[in-house]
Amino acid sequence: MSKPTAVPSVSVTYAQDGTSTKSNELGMRPMQERAYQKRGEQYLLIKSPPASGKSRALMFIALDKLENQGLQQAIIVVPEKSIGSSFHNEPLSQFGFWADWEVEPRWNLCDAPGTDGGKVDAVQKFLESEAKALVCTHATFRFAVEKFGIAAFDQRLIAVDEFHHVSANPDNKLGDHIRQLMTRDKTHIVAMTGSYFRGDAEAVLHPEDEAKFDTVTYTYYEQLNGYQYLKQLDIGYYFYSGSYTDEIMAVLNPYEKTILHIPNVNSRESTKDKIREVEHIIDELGEWQGADPDTGFQLVQTADGTVLKIADLVDDDPNKRDKVATALKDPAQKNNRDHVDIIIALGMAKEGFDWIWCEHALTVGYRSSLTEIVQIIGRATRDAPGKTRARFTNLIAEPDAASEVVTEAVNDTLKAIAASLLMEQVLAPRFEFRPKRRENEATEGFDYGEEGYKPDDCNVGINTETGQIQIEIKGLTEPQSAEAQRICRDDLNELVTAFVQDTSTLEQGLFNEEVVPEELTQVRMGKIIQEKFPELEQEDQEAVRQHAIAALNLVQQGKKAVSEDSGTYTTKPSDGEPTKNTALIDGVKQFALSVTELDMDLIDSINPFGEAYAILAKTMSEERLRQVAEVIAAKRVSLSVDEARELAKRAMRFKQEKGRLPSLTAADPWEKRMAEGIAFLQRKVKEENDG
């Protein structure tokens, strides 16, 4: 078949100003300094991207809690043993801090042989000792809590790395233990995550528990904008038909440092023979020259004579795989760009895996969750000398209507789009929305353009230092409670995640030409807000909904305004000099200033998935696109009782504003849809009475 064109749905150029990697007089980078300022909080949640220095931030905070806040010990809990190495000894005093981070070898249980359950006695010995720091896995900690009880951890710091493994679901043991610790209220907890959401759409914490945490947020935008070397990040998906092994070389550049994740053997993309898949990929790359006796890396000579070093983490032989894994972790090779060229993995080299030279994270098939995708993308977003560009490519098998697994294929396609939409959101600068009022004034630090702040207009201000965008929106509801304000400030991306993960919402937004945008932006998002934050007053729920939809739709419209023809937003450096990444910011500003009046009615009337469909149409054949639309149309339900109730609620709000109920004969499709919701409920009531 002809080679398809990979179209990145996200392509962002950053400023390269070096701020996120510069240290202060205590040896702290900006994120670490921000977290350290909150070191006195009993419950602290750090939301920060991979490679931003969360591990070291925890070291600074833990040392202060042990020395100055009266805590007896610090227990660092990580999801898997390999991540335990992130908490090895660090000579912090060499960089200006007042103490070094030290963990006695016997107390880093991630380095110890044996099973998680078998290490519980070691936890007890630690608790009874004078030692200050212990590192163990989530599993070991769970077993220890079950055996010794919550009270055994009084007056100690519990630091949970990769906190998204916690869930509010009562069946999640780690989440249950965190809740018990918070109920007893005699420990300090520091939670750290690069993706504060779960792939299964479960809440990480109950709202009442989350409200107890003080949050430190450091965005992807701040992190990447402040790098010294990396200036461009591309994220896209690539559809193929047939076997992925026949298409792999269309997207695998052997001269880019690459982590290739092949599909799970149970997925539809897999050939069911993972060993042969790796052999085929190696064969496609060149002529095999044997294995390096020291590292176990496969040596492959390409057509131009270059010898590639390929780390195979798929091989089931534990001796071979352990040798390769050990070579990859060799601290002496951490800064050696030529140590390895390509890593081929299946279940490894994801969360917490540190290879700063990775330029391309290439993943075949949809992974188990959005969280996993974000973690994989994080493998490529490290800053390293000479590394100016990084990318993530997701290979997805085109849905085939003739296949028995067409529904699964369509779902994978939708998940890939959801991941792309989410990454667009997290890579963008942070928005600050405020209602347009006549008495509003300019905010210090924001640039409102050549003519300055205009009291009569909806202004767009830009803080060039932080990349923050301030946008005035007419009709915007302002959050009143402290919790609603916190959600609008810190959690909009989590709400966008829940929205794009809602399969039926995504299906309707992408493939139902008759869908009324407000049905998505008001009803569907409104329902998500109500379920996620039931304790909020109705007006606060509406404020949160409006802020979340404004954030999503303004990113989409900003992207569209920048580049109508490519579906990407990017700033090209002129004359080889790096420039500020103003493309998306300019696009948002261009959209906001191009409309007669920026108000919530306008924002609500935009289909959030319109731009995603435009990109999908460029990456998938017209026939396949039509087949996907037909599959989704076949299971479409006209209206459910729950949806009708939500429409009726919106109709009541309409009546408060207009002084009348919506009309079934209205020309406006949204007014007509609200009226249909009322009529649907009236019919249901009549049917029940007649029945």
ROLO-180344 format. One record per residue (C-alpha): residue in one letter; x, y, z. Coordinates in steps of 0.2 Angstrom, whole numbers, padded with zeros to 4 digits, always signed. Example, Ala and Ser with C-alpha at 12.3 -4.5 7.8 and 13.67 -1.06 7.14 Angstrom:
2
a+0062-0022+0039 s+0068-0005+0036 
# end
This chain:
691
m+0000+0000+0000 s+0005+0018-0002 k+0014+0025+0013 p+0002+0036+0023 t+0007+0053+0030 a+0009+0055+0048 v+0000+0071+0054 p+0005+0077+0071 s-0010+0083+0081 v+0002+0093+0092 s+0018+0102+0088 v+0024+0115+0100 t+0040+0125+0100 y+0046+0131+0117 a+0057+0146+0122 q+0073+0136+0128 d+0076+0149+0141 g+0084+0137+0153 t+0074+0143+0168 s+0067+0126+0173 t+0084+0118+0174 k+0093+0132+0184 s+0096+0130+0203 n+0094+0143+0217 e+0107+0145+0231 l+0100+0129+0239 g+0102+0119+0224 m+0083+0119+0220 r+0076+0120+0202 p+0060+0131+0201 m+0048+0117+0204 q+0057+0110+0219 e+0058+0128+0226 r+0039+0130+0224 a+0036+0113+0232 y+0049+0117+0247 q+0039+0133+0250 k+0024+0122+0255 r+0035+0110+0266 g+0025+0114+0282 e+0009+0107+0275 q+0003+0091+0283 y-0004+0085+0266 l+0004+0090+0250 l+0000+0085+0232 i+0014+0089+0219 k+0007+0088+0201 s+0022+0090+0190 p+0028+0082+0173 p+0041+0069+0171 a+0059+0075+0173 s+0054+0090+0183 g+0063+0084+0198 k+0049+0077+0210 s+0061+0065+0218 r+0073+0078+0223 a+0059+0089+0229 l+0053+0076+0240 m+0071+0074+0248 f+0071+0093+0252 i+0054+0092+0260 a+0057+0075+0269 l+0074+0082+0277 d+0065+0097+0283 k+0051+0087+0291 l+0063+0076+0300 e+0075+0090+0306 n+0063+0104+0309 q+0045+0097+0310 g+0047+0084+0323 l+0043+0069+0312 q+0052+0053+0317 q+0055+0044+0300 a+0051+0046+0281 i+0044+0031+0271 i+0045+0033+0252 v+0033+0022+0243 v+0035+0019+0224 p+0025+0008+0212 e+0039-0003+0206 k+0057-0008+0212 s+0065+0000+0197 i+0059+0017+0203 g+0067+0015+0220 s+0084+0020+0212 s+0077+0038+0210 f+0079+0039+0229 h+0097+0033+0231 n+0109+0044+0241 e+0111+0062+0235 p+0125+0074+0241 l+0113+0089+0242 s+0125+0099+0252 q+0137+0100+0237 f+0124+0111+0229 g+0120+0123+0243 f+0107+0113+0254 w+0110+0111+0273 a+0110+0092+0273 d+0112+0077+0262 w+0099+0064+0257 e+0105+0047+0264 v+0096+0030+0264 e+0106+0016+0271 p+0107+0002+0259 r+0097-0010+0270 w+0082+0002+0270 n+0080+0003+0252 l+0070-0012+0250 c+0068-0009+0231 d+0086-0015+0230 a+0084-0030+0241 p+0080-0048+0235 g+0064-0057+0238 t+0046-0053+0236 d+0036-0038+0242 g+0027-0048+0255 g+0043-0055+0262 k+0049-0038+0265 v+0036-0033+0278 d+0047-0039+0293 a+0060-0027+0286 v+0048-0013+0287 q+0044-0017+0306 k+0063-0017+0310 f+0064+0000+0302 l+0049+0007+0312 e+0058+0001+0328 s+0075+0008+0323 e+0083+0025+0324 a+0085+0025+0305 k+0077+0040+0296 a+0072+0035+0278 l+0065+0019+0270 v+0061+0016+0252 c+0049+0002+0247 t+0036-0003+0234 h+0017+0001+0235 a+0014-0017+0238 t+0026-0019+0252 f+0018-0004+0260 r+0001-0011+0258 f+0006-0028+0266 a+0014-0018+0281 v-0001-0008+0284 e-0012-0023+0284 k+0000-0032+0296 f+0004-0018+0308 g-0011-0006+0307 i-0012+0012+0303 a-0006+0018+0321 a+0011+0010+0317 f+0015+0025+0305 d+0011+0039+0317 q+0022+0054+0317 r+0030+0049+0301 l+0030+0055+0283 i+0023+0044+0270 a+0028+0050+0252 v+0018+0041+0238 d+0027+0042+0221 e+0016+0040+0205 f+0001+0044+0216 h-0011+0041+0201 h-0010+0022+0206 v-0021+0027+0221 s-0040+0027+0218 a-0056+0032+0227 n-0063+0015+0223 p-0065+0006+0240 d-0057-0010+0232 n-0041+0000+0229 k-0030-0005+0245 l-0017+0009+0243 g-0031+0022+0242 d-0040+0014+0257 h-0024+0015+0267 i-0021+0033+0263 r-0039+0037+0268 q-0036+0028+0285 l-0020+0038+0288 m-0029+0054+0284 t-0044+0050+0296 r-0032+0046+0310 d-0023+0062+0305 k-0006+0058+0314 t+0005+0056+0298 h+0011+0068+0285 i+0008+0064+0267 v+0017+0070+0251 a+0009+0064+0235 m+0018+0065+0219 t+0012+0062+0201 g+0015+0068+0183 s-0003+0063+0178 y-0016+0066+0191 f-0029+0056+0183 r-0032+0037+0181 g-0034+0028+0164 d-0050+0020+0171 a-0058+0037+0174 e-0060+0033+0193 a-0057+0047+0205 v-0039+0047+0213 l-0047+0054+0229 h-0064+0058+0236 p-0067+0077+0235 e-0067+0079+0254 d-0050+0070+0255 e-0043+0080+0241 a-0048+0096+0249 k-0036+0093+0263 f-0021+0093+0252 d-0012+0109+0248 t-0007+0108+0229 v+0009+0112+0220 t+0006+0113+0201 y+0020+0114+0189 t+0014+0113+0171 y+0021+0104+0156 y+0022+0122+0148 e+0033+0129+0162 q+0044+0113+0162 l+0047+0112+0143 n+0048+0131+0141 g+0062+0132+0153 y+0073+0119+0146 q+0090+0123+0139 y+0091+0111+0124 l+0074+0103+0119 k+0063+0116+0110 q+0051+0106+0100 l+0039+0092+0105 d+0028+0083+0092 i+0014+0071+0096 g+0003+0062+0084 y-0005+0046+0078 y-0002+0035+0063 f-0015+0023+0056 y-0009+0008+0046 s-0017-0008+0039 g-0011-0026+0039 s+0004-0030+0050 y+0012-0016+0060 t+0029-0025+0057 d+0027-0021+0038 e+0024-0003+0042 i+0036+0000+0056 m+0050+0008+0046 a+0038+0021+0039 v+0039+0029+0056 l+0055+0022+0064 n+0070+0032+0061 p+0085+0022+0065 y+0096+0037+0068 e+0084+0044+0082 k+0086+0038+0099 t+0070+0028+0101 i+0060+0018+0114 l+0049+0006+0104 h+0034-0002+0114 i+0027-0016+0104 p+0009-0022+0107 n+0003-0033+0121 v+0001-0051+0115 n-0017-0050+0119 s-0020-0034+0108 r-0027-0034+0091 e-0011-0026+0084 s+0000-0041+0090 t+0005-0055+0079 k+0004-0066+0095 d+0023-0070+0093 k+0032-0055+0102 i+0049-0063+0099 r+0047-0065+0081 e+0041-0047+0080 v+0057-0041+0088 e+0067-0052+0076 h+0058-0044+0061 i+0061-0026+0067 i+0079-0030+0070 d+0080-0038+0052 e+0071-0022+0045 l+0084-0011+0053 g+0099-0020+0046 e+0111-0035+0047 w+0113-0043+0064 q+0131-0043+0070 g+0128-0053+0087 a+0126-0047+0105 d+0138-0036+0115 p+0145-0048+0128 d+0146-0034+0142 t+0129-0026+0139 g+0118-0039+0130 f+0113-0026+0117 q+0110-0033+0100 l+0122-0025+0087 v+0114-0022+0070 q+0123-0014+0055 t+0113-0003+0044 a+0115-0001+0025 d+0127+0014+0027 g+0138+0004+0039 t+0132+0012+0055 v+0131-0001+0070 l+0116+0001+0080 k+0115-0004+0098 i+0098-0011+0102 a+0092-0016+0119 d+0079-0030+0119 l+0068-0030+0134 v+0055-0041+0126 d+0065-0058+0127 d+0058-0069+0141 d+0075-0077+0145 p+0078-0068+0163 n+0097-0069+0161 k+0097-0060+0145 r+0084-0047+0150 d+0091-0044+0167 k+0108-0041+0159 v+0101-0029+0147 a+0091-0020+0160 t+0106-0019+0171 a+0116-0011+0157 l+0103+0002+0154 k+0103+0007+0172 d+0122+0009+0173 p+0125+0026+0182 a+0142+0027+0173 q+0133+0028+0156 k+0119+0040+0161 n+0127+0054+0151 n+0134+0044+0137 r+0123+0047+0122 d+0131+0033+0112 h+0128+0019+0125 v+0112+0013+0117 d+0102+0018+0101 i+0085+0009+0102 i+0076+0001+0116 i+0063-0012+0112 a+0051-0015+0126 l+0033-0022+0130 g+0029-0019+0148 m+0045-0011+0153 a+0054+0006+0150 k+0038+0016+0155 e+0034+0024+0172 g+0050+0031+0180 f+0062+0025+0167 d+0075+0037+0164 w+0085+0039+0148 i+0088+0057+0144 w+0093+0054+0126 c+0077+0047+0120 e+0071+0057+0105 h+0056+0046+0099 a+0044+0037+0110 l+0036+0025+0097 t+0021+0015+0103 v+0011+0002+0094 g-0007+0000+0098 y-0017+0009+0111 r-0010+0006+0129 s-0021+0002+0144 s-0024+0020+0149 l-0022+0038+0146 t-0010+0038+0161 e+0001+0025+0153 i+0002+0036+0137 v+0007+0051+0147 q+0020+0041+0156 i+0027+0035+0139 i+0028+0052+0132 g+0037+0058+0147 r+0051+0046+0142 a+0055+0058+0128 t+0053+0074+0136 r+0070+0074+0146 d+0082+0089+0142 a+0099+0083+0135 p+0113+0092+0126 g+0111+0092+0107 k+0093+0086+0109 t+0082+0099+0101 r+0067+0089+0096 a+0057+0075+0103 r+0041+0066+0098 f+0028+0053+0102 t+0020+0042+0089 n+0006+0030+0092 l+0003+0017+0078 i-0015+0012+0077 a-0022-0002+0066 e-0036+0006+0055 p-0053-0001+0060 d-0059-0014+0047 a-0078-0016+0046 a-0076-0033+0040 s-0067-0038+0056 e-0075-0046+0071 v-0066-0034+0082 v-0072-0018+0073 t-0080-0011+0089 e-0063-0013+0098 a-0054-0005+0084 v-0066+0010+0084 n-0063+0011+0103 d-0044+0011+0101 t-0046+0025+0088 l-0057+0035+0099 k-0044+0033+0114 a-0030+0038+0103 i-0039+0054+0099 a-0044+0057+0117 a-0025+0055+0122 s-0021+0068+0108 l-0034+0080+0115 l-0028+0078+0132 m-0010+0081+0128 e-0014+0097+0118 q-0022+0103+0134 v-0008+0099+0146 l+0005+0106+0134 a-0004+0123+0133 p-0001+0138+0145 r-0012+0140+0159 f-0028+0151+0157 e-0035+0163+0169 f-0053+0167+0165 r-0062+0181+0172 p-0080+0188+0169 k-0080+0204+0159 r-0086+0219+0170 r-0085+0237+0167 e-0075+0240+0183 n-0062+0227+0178 e-0044+0234+0177 a-0027+0229+0170 t-0018+0216+0180 e+0000+0219+0184 g+0012+0208+0173 f+0000+0206+0159 d+0003+0213+0142 y-0014+0218+0133 g-0006+0223+0116 e-0001+0240+0108 e-0017+0249+0114 g-0016+0242+0131 y-0031+0237+0142 k-0048+0242+0135 p-0062+0244+0148 d-0076+0242+0135 d-0069+0226+0127 c-0066+0208+0132 n-0047+0209+0134 v-0034+0196+0132 g-0018+0198+0142 i-0002+0189+0141 n+0011+0186+0155 t+0027+0184+0144 e+0037+0177+0159 t+0025+0163+0164 g+0016+0161+0147 q-0001+0163+0157 i-0016+0169+0147 q-0029+0180+0155 i-0045+0181+0145 e-0061+0191+0149 i-0077+0182+0145 k-0094+0190+0145 g-0107+0180+0155 l-0094+0169+0163 t-0100+0163+0180 e-0087+0166+0194 p-0083+0152+0207 q-0089+0157+0224 s-0082+0143+0236 a-0064+0140+0240 e-0066+0123+0233 a-0073+0129+0216 q-0060+0142+0215 r-0046+0128+0218 i-0054+0117+0205 c-0054+0131+0192 r-0036+0136+0196 d-0029+0118+0197 d-0040+0104+0190 l-0047+0110+0173 n-0036+0097+0164 e-0043+0083+0175 l-0060+0088+0170 v-0055+0089+0152 t-0048+0071+0154 a-0064+0065+0161 f-0074+0073+0146 v-0063+0066+0132 q-0063+0049+0140 d-0082+0048+0140 t-0084+0037+0124 s-0102+0042+0120 t-0097+0060+0121 l-0082+0058+0110 e-0092+0048+0097 q-0106+0060+0096 g-0094+0075+0095 l-0084+0067+0081 f-0096+0058+0070 n-0114+0064+0073 e-0116+0079+0061 e-0133+0083+0069 v-0127+0084+0087 v-0130+0101+0095 p-0113+0107+0102 e-0122+0113+0118 e-0128+0095+0121 l-0109+0091+0123 t-0103+0107+0132 q-0118+0110+0143 v-0126+0093+0146 r-0112+0081+0145 m-0099+0091+0154 g-0112+0097+0166 k-0116+0079+0171 i-0097+0075+0173 i-0096+0090+0185 q-0111+0085+0195 e-0105+0067+0197 k-0087+0073+0201 f-0091+0087+0213 p-0108+0083+0220 e-0105+0094+0236 l-0103+0110+0226 e-0118+0122+0225 q-0127+0122+0208 e-0119+0139+0203 d-0102+0133+0208 q-0104+0118+0197 e-0109+0129+0183 a-0094+0140+0185 v-0083+0125+0185 r-0091+0118+0169 q-0089+0135+0160 h-0071+0136+0165 a-0067+0118+0159 i-0076+0120+0142 a-0068+0137+0140 a-0051+0130+0142 l-0054+0115+0130 n-0062+0126+0116 l-0050+0140+0117 v-0036+0128+0115 q-0045+0120+0100 q-0049+0137+0092 g-0032+0144+0095 k-0024+0129+0086 k-0036+0131+0072 a-0033+0150+0071 v-0014+0147+0069 s-0014+0134+0056 e-0030+0131+0046 d-0021+0119+0034 s-0011+0108+0045 g-0020+0106+0061 t-0004+0109+0071 y+0002+0124+0080 t+0020+0128+0080 t+0032+0143+0080 k+0046+0142+0068 p+0063+0150+0074 s+0069+0163+0062 d+0087+0164+0057 g+0091+0149+0068 e+0087+0159+0084 p+0075+0151+0097 t+0059+0161+0099 k+0046+0162+0112 n+0032+0150+0109 t+0018+0162+0106 a+0009+0152+0092 l-0004+0145+0102 i-0006+0161+0113 d-0007+0171+0097 g-0020+0159+0090 v-0031+0160+0106 k-0029+0179+0105 q-0033+0180+0087 f-0049+0170+0090 a-0054+0180+0105 l-0052+0196+0096 s-0059+0191+0079 v-0077+0188+0086 t-0089+0202+0089 e-0090+0198+0108 l-0082+0183+0117 d-0096+0176+0128 m-0100+0159+0136 d-0114+0157+0124 l-0102+0158+0109 i-0090+0146+0118 d-0103+0134+0122 s-0109+0133+0104 i-0092+0126+0098 n-0091+0108+0095 p-0075+0104+0106 f-0070+0089+0094 g-0072+0098+0077 e-0053+0101+0075 a-0049+0083+0081 y-0061+0077+0067 a-0051+0088+0054 i-0035+0079+0059 l-0043+0062+0059 a-0049+0065+0041 k-0031+0068+0036 t-0024+0053+0045 m-0037+0040+0040 s-0043+0035+0023 e-0061+0041+0018 e-0068+0024+0017 r-0062+0019+0034 l-0068+0035+0041 r-0085+0032+0034 q-0085+0014+0041 v-0081+0021+0058 a-0095+0033+0057 e-0107+0019+0052 v-0102+0008+0067 i-0105+0023+0079 a-0122+0028+0071 a-0128+0010+0072 k-0128+0011+0091 r-0134+0028+0093 v-0148+0031+0105 s-0160+0046+0102 l-0161+0051+0120 s-0160+0044+0137 v-0170+0048+0153 d-0154+0055+0161 e-0150+0066+0146 a-0168+0072+0145 r-0167+0077+0164 e-0151+0087+0160 l-0159+0095+0145 a-0174+0100+0156 k-0162+0107+0169 r-0154+0118+0156 a-0172+0123+0150 m-0176+0129+0168 r-0160+0140+0167 f-0166+0146+0149 k-0183+0151+0157 q-0174+0161+0171 e-0164+0171+0158 k-0177+0173+0144 g-0194+0173+0154 r-0201+0158+0144 l-0198+0139+0141 p-0189+0133+0125 s-0199+0130+0110 l-0200+0114+0099 t-0202+0125+0084 a-0187+0137+0088 a-0175+0140+0074 d-0160+0139+0086 p-0155+0120+0087 w-0150+0121+0105 e-0167+0129+0111 k-0176+0116+0101 r-0166+0102+0109 m-0170+0108+0127 a-0188+0108+0122 e-0186+0090+0116 g-0179+0085+0133 i-0195+0092+0141 a-0207+0084+0129 f-0198+0067+0131 l-0200+0068+0150 q-0218+0073+0148 r-0221+0058+0137 k-0213+0047+0150 v-0224+0053+0164 k-0239+0051+0153 e-0235+0033+0148 e-0232+0029+0166 n-0249+0037+0171 d-0258+0028+0157 g-0249+0011+0161 
# end
